[in-house]
Structure formats: C-alpha cells, structure tokens
Amino acid sequence: MDILLVKLFLAPLLVVASTLAGRRWGADVTGILVALPIVAGPILFITYLQHGADFAGGAATASLFGLVSLAVFAVVFSCAARRLGWLATVATSWVAVLAVDVALSFVHVTAPVALVVTLVVTTVAVIFMPRIEPELPGEVDRRPSPMWDLPGRAVVTGVLVLGLTTASAALGPQWTGLLAPFPIATSVVAAFVHAQHGPVVTARTLSGALMGLFGFSTFCFSVAVLVRPMGAAAFVLGAAVTVAVQLLVLRTRRTLGRPKVGR
C-alpha cells in the first residue's frame, strides 16, 4: 500500500509544484523544474523497492540514454508546436521519442559512457532549439488558469507513472530505465502551456527543460553508481547533487543572458 501511495501521489505533487513555481517565476523556470527527476526519480525509487539494487542500478544507467530521447522530445515538440495543435504535437513528439528509445534499447554501455553521450546530445539539442526572445521581467502570465488545470496535470501524471511502474517487471531494467525519463511530466506541462499560451511560451518552457537535463543526468548517474553500495541513500545523495547542479546551471544561464551595459 505504501508503494502504491508513492506511485499515485509523489510525481503528481511534484508536477503541480513545478507548475505553481512557473506561474510565480516564469516559463523558463517551469521548464527547468519539470526536467528535474520529478517523475523518473519516483519511478527508479519504486523499482528499487520492488526489484532491488541491481535492477535499479541497471535501470538508472539506461535512464541516462532515456534523457537523449527527452532532449529529442524538446526539440521536436518546440518545432511541431509552431504548426500543429497540442494533441498532434504531443503525438508527433512521442513517436520521435519511442523511435529513439527503440534504437537505444540495443545499446549497452557503462554509466560514465552513457553520461558523456547524454551531455553531448543535450548540448546539441540546445543549439537546435528554435530561437526565442528571452522572458522579460514582469512578463510572467498572470491570467487565471481553468479550475481543472492542476487536477488534470496531476491525474495524467499519476496514471502514466502507475502504468510504467506496474509493468516494470515485464519490461526489465533496460526498458524500464529508457522509459523512466519518458516525457510524462514534460508532456503534461508542455501540452497545457501550448494549448493555453501558444508556441512561443512552449518553446521557452522546453528550452528550460533542456537546461534541466544537466542536473537530471547527474541524478541518474549518481543512482547508477551508488545504489548498489548505498541502497536508498543513493537517491537522497543524487537528489542533493541534482539540486546543486541545477542551481549552478540556472545561475550560469542568467549570467550569460544578462545584457551587457556599454560605456
């Protein structure tokens, strides 16, 4: 019952929290927060509780490759959103993600190699993202959202997490790991943003999501190498390292994005 409660409530609560933060601080912050392991983290932890450290370690290594698919999702969704409605955009992006996941399912490497590949692909994805104007101070959208918005995001996230963790035994560590970073929370947030605010804010959100992958990758790598010797503590340490990396990324991004003042 305790594991079921984790499945049903942890990831949805984190998605709702990231949404509220975005309403307070802007779309780019929403993207960075939603790209943290708010869904994959609970999924990997649940598989650890269900199947043990070896299963979770293998799944975490595969999750590093799953982040490659997540980077592809951000680029494809941002480009498709310019021409398609939210449903067709989600469908197109998911097809691209699943195609990449199928290709990567045949690749078996160590965690350090997977980490390097993920960081390189994420950097390339940042380069290929559509160019958008940065969000200006005071530009955060203050329009009220529908009453069903937050409950809808939570329900969709909970259903998808429940389905994947329930099927983990049949999928095995490789596919469980590849699908753990599947853009569940990101799809929910991006689809709602696209439907409510349009492609420009969507691209801004997903640009933030790409920045979040640098911290996300450190979480997966930490769990992959530490879960066998440390057990559940590996998830706590991984989360702490992820937060530290994301704070550094956010600070660096703001520094680089700050306009230069000439004399």
Secondary structure by P-SEA (a helix, b strand, c coil): caaaaaaccaaaaaaaaaaaaaaaccaaaaaaaaaccaaaaaaaaaaaacccaaaaaaaaaaaaaaaaaaaaaaaaaaaaaacccaaaaaaaaaaaaaaaaaaaccccccaaaaaaaaaaaaaaaaaaccccccccccccccccccccaaaaaaaaaaaaaaaaaaacccccaaaaaaaccccaaaaaaaaaaaacccaaaaaaaaaaaaaaaaaaaaaaaaaaaccccccaaaaaaaaaaaaaaaaaaaaaaaaaacccccc
